């Protein structure tokens, strides 16, 4: 792992040197300022971005936006290469790796832009969204939308077993009990979705049990605490003993358990709102906040993506106008019209533009706002990607291979400690 990082480190030294220069060039052949804007996303994202672009350019005839949709699995490396070469985009979309780029000096500090622009109101944004893109008390990115891990539920399956619908006060123990009643492995029906995979669902489970992966300053590994071991052991128990959540081998190839009606609860991101509307025809479903344990305040992580200005851009004034519009009321109302992920501005999220969904469902759609209020930002350390990769690999071994929890968690600490040491060295080198 560290040998692999050596190449990254060399690239990033070059990247920082480039950031100090200014290799981007303005298009002097046109009266318009061209802003190159890199992002990733699927069909919904592309349509949304194009719609916001059209609205922006209708009101701004001096700025032309070139949207560049880069495949998600190539995005991080693509940006590293562009930053290192000096051929930078003016605006880049980033998510949990925002801190990774900010510490290297390649992103513009947006704090003075936000503070000095009388037409911009930072207070309108949900605090959790701003916190996710603020590093060392400086703002580097502005989010358009917020996604919080939610709990979707199959109303028909619950009705079949005479079970009450969950709500924002439901605890893990209550959900587990209902999931156990629903589960029928012989018919391929499970109480809940797989556990121990994607970082956000793992974080939701552990944090709702009062356990952090890293300390608040990201310097200490805490998932192998006694409480952490208990939470991971519980996760393993739900899959391999109670069998209410499937392991990898129990999911038929090409079958989506949720949309096919074979899963009682789905604890995952809000993109399932759009996909459920589009793909579910044979059963009724609804949603609410993800479960927690009594006395635990942290309900679920919020995840999003935000727009950042490259420090090497020569068009920062225009880039700020673009970001301001994209995350302003008009841009967010275009997002709100989808009635899915939550706009990052309260004024839009709490308006009819977002909440008035007619008869399209789900009935409890407004629970997205309750979830954001109780959400926390991801533990996005400098070594975010590497640490999460190690955690997911070990959890997969525990759940899918049924390896001993104590052995794997001890090995996980041995995996994580060198990464935290490397993180400390990198932070010192960037000071």
Secondary structure, 3 states (H helix, E strand, C coil): CHHHHHHHHHHHHHHHHHHHCCCCCCCCCCCCEEEEEEECCCHHHHHHHHHHHHHHHHHCCCEEEEEEECCHHHHHHHHHHHHHHCCCCCEEEECCCHHHHHCCCCECCCHHHHHHCCCCCHHHECHHHHHHCEECCEECCEEEEEEECEEEEEHHHHHHCCCCCCCCCCEHHHHHHHHHHHCEHHHCEEEECCCCCCHHHHHHHHHCCCCCCECCCCCCECCCCHHHHHHHHHHHHHHHCCCCECCHHHCCCCCCCCCCCCEEEEEECCHHHHHHHHHCCCCCEEEEECCECCCCCCCEEEEEEEEEEECCCCCHHHHHHHHHHHCCHHHHHHHHCCCCCEECEHHHHCCHHHHCCCCCCCCCCCHHHHHHHCEEECCCCCCHHHHHHHHHHHHHHHHHCCCCHHHHHHHHHHHHHHHHHHHHHHHHHHC
